[in-house]
Amino acid sequence: MVTIDQARAAKAELRKAVDGVDGVCGVGLAQRGSDTDWVLQVNVENARARKDVPPVVEGVPVRVHVVGPVRAL
């Protein structure tokens, strides 16, 4: 189980890891299962970007979510 504080601490490292990866459009936190279990989430435009996202950062699992192109409204 990962606490929200652990996930927050790992988020900065994940941002560095995906900086410059083509197709990444967001990095955040998400609950996994219970209110007290957290993961890092990376939103990507397409499945190709998934290969450049690490599966774990500082012991915190990383979930990749394909959201498609992001455009301003």
C-alpha positions as CSV (number, residue, x, y, z in Angstrom):
1,M,0.0,0.0,0.0
2,V,1.3,3.5,-0.9
3,T,0.3,6.5,1.1
4,I,-0.6,9.8,-0.5
5,D,2.5,11.4,0.9
6,Q,4.7,8.7,-0.7
7,A,2.9,9.3,-4.0
8,R,3.3,13.0,-3.8
9,A,7.0,12.7,-3.0
10,A,7.5,10.4,-6.0
11,K,5.5,12.6,-8.4
12,A,8.4,15.1,-8.8
13,E,10.8,12.3,-9.8
14,L,8.2,10.9,-12.3
15,R,7.9,14.4,-13.9
16,K,11.6,14.4,-14.4
17,A,11.5,10.9,-15.9
18,V,8.9,11.8,-18.5
19,D,10.0,15.3,-19.3
20,G,10.4,15.5,-23.0
21,V,8.6,12.2,-23.7
22,D,6.5,12.7,-26.8
23,G,2.9,12.1,-26.1
24,V,2.8,12.7,-22.4
25,C,0.1,15.3,-21.5
26,G,-0.2,15.0,-17.7
27,V,1.1,13.6,-14.5
28,G,-0.9,13.1,-11.4
29,L,-2.0,10.9,-8.5
30,A,-4.9,8.4,-8.5
31,Q,-6.4,6.1,-5.9
32,R,-6.0,2.4,-6.4
33,G,-8.7,0.3,-4.7
34,S,-9.0,1.9,-1.3
35,D,-9.0,5.4,0.0
36,T,-5.5,4.9,1.4
37,D,-3.7,3.3,-1.5
38,W,-2.3,5.6,-4.2
39,V,-0.5,5.3,-7.6
40,L,1.1,7.8,-9.9
41,Q,-0.9,8.3,-13.2
42,V,0.5,9.5,-16.5
43,N,-1.9,10.6,-19.2
44,V,-0.6,10.0,-22.7
45,E,-2.0,10.9,-26.1
46,N,-1.4,7.4,-27.6
47,A,-0.2,3.9,-26.7
48,R,3.2,4.5,-28.2
49,A,4.1,6.9,-25.4
50,R,3.5,4.1,-22.9
51,K,6.9,2.4,-23.6
52,D,8.8,5.4,-22.3
53,V,7.0,5.7,-19.0
54,P,8.7,3.8,-16.0
55,P,6.4,1.2,-14.3
56,V,7.5,2.2,-10.8
57,V,9.1,5.4,-9.3
58,E,10.5,5.3,-5.8
59,G,8.4,2.3,-5.0
60,V,5.2,3.8,-6.2
61,P,3.4,2.0,-9.1
62,V,2.8,4.1,-12.3
63,R,-0.5,3.7,-14.2
64,V,-0.6,4.9,-17.8
65,H,-3.9,6.2,-19.1
66,V,-4.4,6.8,-22.9
67,V,-6.6,9.9,-23.1
68,G,-6.0,10.9,-26.8
69,P,-5.0,14.4,-28.0
70,V,-5.6,17.2,-25.5
71,R,-6.9,20.5,-27.0
72,A,-7.9,23.8,-25.4
73,L,-11.6,24.5,-25.7
